[in-house]
Amino acid sequence: MVEWVESEDDTEGKGAVSMVTSLYGTVTDVEAFFTDLDLGQGAFASLGERKRNSMVYTFRRCIAAWFTDIHKRNSGPTLYSDLTIQMAPGDCVVSFNYDTALDAELVRQGMFRVCDGYGFHSTWDELPSDVMLLKLHGSINWCGEIGLPRAGSASAGVRIIGPSVDNREGILPVYPHVILDTRSRQGGMIDSSVTMVLPTCEKRFAIQTSVGDEWKQVFDGLWNLAEDFLSQSDRSVLIGYSMPGADERASELLLHKSNRHALLNLCCGTATHELEARFRGAGFSRINTLADPSFQGFLAAR
């Protein structure tokens, strides 16, 4: 992403990258970097809270813009095209990704609809989604609307209504290039970068505001839905996810809230064998691995 930011006409982004380079050096551990920046420790101990918050926002914005740009430059068939062909109504995808490559492909296949497909409801006139896509760390196409303070609140701060699906960049095909929620006034919105859960060691599943956390109930609801699906599933596939130590809530969900009697297919590259040991240690016994444990290997074996 750094190279992309430096190639863009983004003065704030380039400034943030330059400051990180001078204070922190080359970032090799993304979770450790964002944790230090978020908490003001290590190389960022000398920075004030306002400066750190400004840098965090800039990096959030750059991440969202980077993924959007990748999406627009790769509009042709992808591996997700082959994956969606193998999916059926009633399937659920639990994702920890911000990007929308899978979302867009599911829309092309007519399997995903925004009215309820993300696990929250938007007032958009269409049939229910055939496939659920639960993005537990947020998404580059989710936004919220700035609303009035809650009734009876002594605080002058605003609250954030939503989420809604923001398609103003045309990320999802077929749909118009607007916020896909008829309740929205199409203005006074917070951008999607604020809704993404930062990859820190202590993740905050909420949007921080001056008057407290917003959307905690939204994220809790998505995690609860994911637990419901995984606990009742008779077959699960884990693709391209290594369950890093920083993702404690995700590890708890997958290892201890999922159906241990389900058939589990692991396709996680070099992390596959380590994950197999972790799942067996958690009580899973019906585990299948492939000679080629990559995404391509999984698709080829189907």
C-alpha positions as CSV (number, residue, x, y, z in Angstrom):
1,M,0.0,0.0,0.0
2,V,2.9,2.4,0.8
3,E,4.0,2.4,-2.9
4,W,0.4,3.2,-4.0
5,V,0.0,6.1,-1.5
6,E,3.3,7.6,-2.7
7,S,2.1,7.4,-6.3
8,E,-1.2,9.2,-5.6
9,D,-1.9,12.9,-5.3
10,D,-2.5,12.7,-1.6
11,T,-0.5,15.1,0.5
12,E,-1.8,13.9,3.8
13,G,-1.2,10.3,2.9
14,K,2.4,10.9,1.8
15,G,3.0,13.0,4.9
16,A,1.8,10.2,7.2
17,V,3.9,7.6,5.4
18,S,7.0,9.9,5.7
19,M,6.5,10.3,9.4
20,V,6.1,6.6,10.0
21,T,9.2,5.9,8.0
22,S,11.2,8.4,10.0
23,L,9.9,7.3,13.4
24,Y,9.2,3.6,12.9
25,G,11.1,2.5,9.9
26,T,9.8,-0.2,7.6
27,V,6.6,-1.8,8.8
28,T,6.9,-5.6,8.9
29,D,4.2,-6.3,11.5
30,V,1.0,-4.5,10.7
31,E,-0.7,-5.4,13.9
32,A,2.2,-4.2,16.1
33,F,2.5,-1.0,14.0
34,F,-1.2,-0.1,14.4
35,T,-1.2,-1.0,18.1
36,D,1.8,1.3,18.8
37,L,0.2,4.1,16.8
38,D,-3.2,3.6,18.4
39,L,-1.9,3.5,22.0
40,G,0.9,6.1,21.6
41,Q,3.7,3.7,22.6
42,G,7.1,2.7,21.2
43,A,8.2,4.9,18.3
44,F,5.0,7.0,18.6
45,A,5.3,7.8,22.3
46,S,6.3,11.4,21.5
47,L,3.2,12.1,19.5
48,G,0.2,13.7,21.0
49,E,-3.2,12.1,20.9
50,R,-4.6,14.5,18.3
51,K,-1.7,13.9,15.9
52,R,-2.0,10.1,16.3
53,N,-5.7,10.2,15.8
54,S,-5.2,12.2,12.6
55,M,-2.6,9.7,11.3
56,V,-4.9,6.8,12.1
57,Y,-7.7,8.4,10.2
58,T,-5.4,9.1,7.3
59,F,-4.3,5.5,7.1
60,R,-7.9,4.3,7.4
61,R,-8.8,6.5,4.5
62,C,-5.8,5.3,2.4
63,I,-6.6,1.6,3.1
64,A,-10.2,2.1,1.9
65,A,-9.1,4.1,-1.2
66,W,-6.4,1.5,-2.0
67,F,-8.8,-1.4,-2.0
68,T,-11.3,0.6,-4.0
69,D,-8.7,1.3,-6.6
70,I,-7.7,-2.4,-6.7
71,H,-11.3,-3.3,-7.2
72,K,-11.7,-0.9,-10.1
73,R,-8.5,-2.0,-11.8
74,N,-9.5,-5.7,-11.6
75,S,-13.0,-5.8,-12.9
76,G,-12.6,-9.1,-14.8
77,P,-13.1,-12.7,-13.7
78,T,-11.2,-13.6,-10.5
79,L,-10.8,-16.7,-8.4
80,Y,-13.9,-15.6,-6.6
81,S,-15.8,-16.2,-9.8
82,D,-15.0,-19.9,-9.5
83,L,-15.8,-19.9,-5.8
84,T,-19.2,-18.4,-6.2
85,I,-20.2,-21.0,-8.8
86,Q,-19.7,-23.6,-6.1
87,M,-21.9,-21.9,-3.6
88,A,-25.6,-22.5,-3.0
89,P,-28.5,-20.7,-1.4
90,G,-28.3,-20.8,2.3
91,D,-24.5,-20.7,2.4
92,C,-22.8,-18.1,4.7
93,V,-19.4,-16.6,4.3
94,V,-17.7,-15.2,7.4
95,S,-15.0,-12.8,6.3
96,F,-12.3,-10.7,8.1
97,N,-11.5,-8.8,4.9
98,Y,-12.4,-5.1,4.1
99,D,-12.3,-5.5,0.4
100,T,-15.4,-6.1,-1.8
101,A,-14.1,-8.6,-4.5
102,L,-16.3,-11.4,-3.2
103,D,-19.2,-9.1,-2.6
104,A,-19.2,-7.9,-6.2
105,E,-18.9,-11.4,-7.7
106,L,-21.8,-12.7,-5.6
107,V,-23.9,-9.8,-6.9
108,R,-22.9,-10.7,-10.5
109,Q,-24.0,-14.3,-9.9
110,G,-27.4,-13.0,-8.5
111,M,-26.7,-14.6,-5.1
112,F,-26.2,-11.5,-2.9
113,R,-28.5,-8.6,-2.2
114,V,-27.8,-5.6,0.1
115,C,-31.2,-5.5,1.8
116,D,-30.0,-8.2,4.2
117,G,-27.0,-10.0,2.8
118,Y,-24.5,-8.3,5.1
119,G,-26.3,-9.3,8.2
120,F,-28.0,-5.9,8.8
121,H,-31.1,-4.6,7.1
122,S,-31.2,-1.8,4.6
123,T,-34.5,-0.5,3.2
124,W,-33.9,-1.5,-0.4
125,D,-36.7,-3.0,-2.4
126,E,-35.5,-6.4,-3.4
127,L,-35.8,-10.1,-2.5
128,P,-33.7,-11.5,0.4
129,S,-30.2,-12.5,-0.2
130,D,-29.5,-16.2,-1.1
131,V,-26.0,-16.0,0.5
132,M,-25.0,-14.2,3.7
133,L,-21.7,-12.4,3.8
134,L,-20.7,-11.5,7.4
135,K,-17.8,-9.1,7.4
136,L,-16.7,-9.0,11.0
137,H,-14.0,-6.4,10.7
138,G,-16.1,-4.0,8.6
139,S,-16.1,-3.2,4.9
140,I,-14.9,-0.4,2.5
141,N,-18.5,0.1,1.3
142,W,-20.2,0.5,4.7
143,C,-21.1,4.0,5.9
144,G,-23.1,5.7,8.6
145,E,-25.3,8.8,8.7
146,I,-24.7,11.5,11.3
147,G,-27.8,11.9,13.4
148,L,-29.1,14.0,16.3
149,P,-28.2,13.2,19.9
150,R,-30.3,10.5,21.6
151,A,-33.4,11.7,23.3
152,G,-32.7,12.8,26.9
153,S,-29.0,12.9,26.3
154,A,-27.2,15.7,28.1
155,S,-24.3,15.5,25.6
156,A,-24.1,17.8,22.6
157,G,-22.4,15.1,20.5
158,V,-24.0,13.4,17.6
159,R,-24.8,9.7,17.0
160,I,-24.0,7.6,14.0
161,I,-27.0,5.9,12.3
162,G,-26.6,2.8,10.2
163,P,-24.9,1.0,8.8
164,S,-25.8,1.5,5.2
165,V,-24.2,0.2,2.0
166,D,-22.4,3.0,0.1
167,N,-22.3,2.3,-3.6
168,R,-21.4,5.8,-4.8
169,E,-18.1,4.5,-6.2
170,G,-20.0,1.8,-8.1
171,I,-18.3,-1.0,-6.3
172,L,-21.2,-3.4,-6.5
173,P,-22.4,-4.0,-10.1
174,V,-26.1,-3.8,-11.1
175,Y,-26.9,-1.4,-8.2
176,P,-27.1,2.4,-8.8
177,H,-24.2,4.6,-7.7
178,V,-25.9,5.8,-4.5
179,I,-26.2,4.9,-0.9
180,L,-28.3,1.8,-1.0
181,D,-30.8,2.7,1.7
182,T,-33.9,4.6,1.0
183,R,-33.8,6.0,4.6
184,S,-30.6,7.8,3.8
185,R,-30.6,11.5,3.0
186,Q,-27.5,10.9,0.8
187,G,-25.6,13.5,2.8
188,G,-24.1,14.1,6.2
189,M,-22.4,10.7,6.1
190,I,-19.3,9.3,7.7
191,D,-17.0,7.6,5.2
192,S,-16.4,3.9,5.2
193,S,-12.9,4.1,6.6
194,V,-14.2,5.0,10.0
195,T,-16.3,1.8,10.1
196,M,-13.4,-0.6,9.6
197,V,-12.0,-2.3,12.6
198,L,-8.3,-1.5,12.8
199,P,-5.8,-4.4,12.8
200,T,-4.5,-3.8,16.3
201,C,-3.7,-6.3,19.0
202,E,-6.7,-5.1,21.0
203,K,-9.4,-4.6,18.4
204,R,-12.3,-2.2,19.1
205,F,-15.5,-3.5,17.6
206,A,-17.2,-0.1,17.6
207,I,-16.8,3.4,16.1
208,Q,-15.2,5.8,18.6
209,T,-16.8,9.2,18.9
210,S,-16.4,12.1,21.3
211,V,-19.4,10.9,23.3
212,G,-18.6,7.2,23.4
213,D,-18.7,4.1,21.2
214,E,-21.2,3.7,18.4
215,W,-22.1,0.6,16.5
216,K,-21.0,-1.8,19.2
217,Q,-24.4,-3.5,18.9
218,V,-24.0,-3.7,15.1
219,F,-20.7,-5.6,15.4
220,D,-21.9,-7.7,18.3
221,G,-25.0,-8.7,16.1
222,L,-22.7,-9.7,13.2
223,W,-20.5,-11.8,15.5
224,N,-23.6,-13.4,17.0
225,L,-24.9,-14.3,13.5
226,A,-21.6,-15.8,12.6
227,E,-21.6,-17.9,15.7
228,D,-25.1,-19.1,14.9
229,F,-24.2,-20.2,11.4
230,L,-20.9,-21.8,12.4
231,S,-22.4,-23.7,15.4
232,Q,-25.1,-25.2,13.1
233,S,-23.0,-25.8,10.0
234,D,-22.3,-29.4,9.0
235,R,-19.4,-28.4,6.7
236,S,-17.0,-25.5,6.9
237,V,-14.1,-24.3,4.7
238,L,-11.3,-22.1,6.1
239,I,-9.5,-20.4,3.2
240,G,-6.4,-18.1,3.4
241,Y,-6.6,-17.2,7.1
242,S,-3.9,-18.0,9.6
243,M,-5.7,-17.0,12.8
244,P,-3.0,-14.6,13.9
245,G,-2.5,-14.0,17.6
246,A,-3.9,-10.5,17.4
247,D,-7.3,-11.9,16.3
248,E,-8.4,-13.3,19.6
249,R,-12.1,-12.9,19.0
250,A,-11.9,-14.6,15.6
251,S,-9.8,-17.5,17.1
252,E,-12.4,-18.0,19.8
253,L,-15.2,-18.0,17.3
254,L,-13.6,-20.5,15.0
255,L,-12.1,-22.8,17.6
256,H,-14.7,-22.8,20.3
257,K,-18.0,-21.5,18.9
258,S,-18.1,-23.6,15.8
259,N,-19.6,-27.1,15.4
260,R,-16.7,-29.5,16.3
261,H,-18.5,-32.3,14.5
262,A,-18.7,-30.6,11.2
263,L,-16.4,-31.5,8.3
264,L,-13.7,-28.9,8.2
265,N,-11.6,-28.2,5.1
266,L,-8.4,-26.2,5.7
267,C,-6.8,-24.3,2.8
268,C,-4.6,-21.8,4.4
269,G,-1.2,-22.1,2.7
270,T,1.8,-22.6,4.9
271,A,-0.3,-22.2,8.0
272,T,-2.5,-25.2,7.2
273,H,-0.7,-27.8,9.3
274,E,-0.3,-25.6,12.3
275,L,-4.0,-24.7,12.1
276,E,-4.9,-28.4,11.8
277,A,-3.1,-29.0,15.1
278,R,-5.0,-26.1,16.8
279,F,-8.4,-27.4,15.6
280,R,-7.7,-31.0,16.6
281,G,-6.6,-29.6,20.0
282,A,-10.0,-27.9,20.3
283,G,-11.9,-31.1,19.6
284,F,-12.3,-31.1,15.8
285,S,-11.8,-34.6,14.3
286,R,-13.2,-34.4,10.8
287,I,-10.5,-32.3,9.2
288,N,-9.5,-32.4,5.5
289,T,-6.4,-30.9,4.1
290,L,-5.1,-30.8,0.5
291,A,-1.8,-31.5,-1.1
292,D,-2.1,-28.0,-2.4
293,P,-3.6,-26.0,0.5
294,S,-4.0,-22.8,-1.5
295,F,-7.1,-21.0,-2.7
296,Q,-6.3,-22.3,-6.2
297,G,-5.8,-25.8,-4.9
298,F,-9.1,-25.8,-3.2
299,L,-10.9,-24.7,-6.3
300,A,-9.1,-27.3,-8.4
301,A,-10.0,-30.1,-6.0
302,R,-13.8,-29.3,-6.2
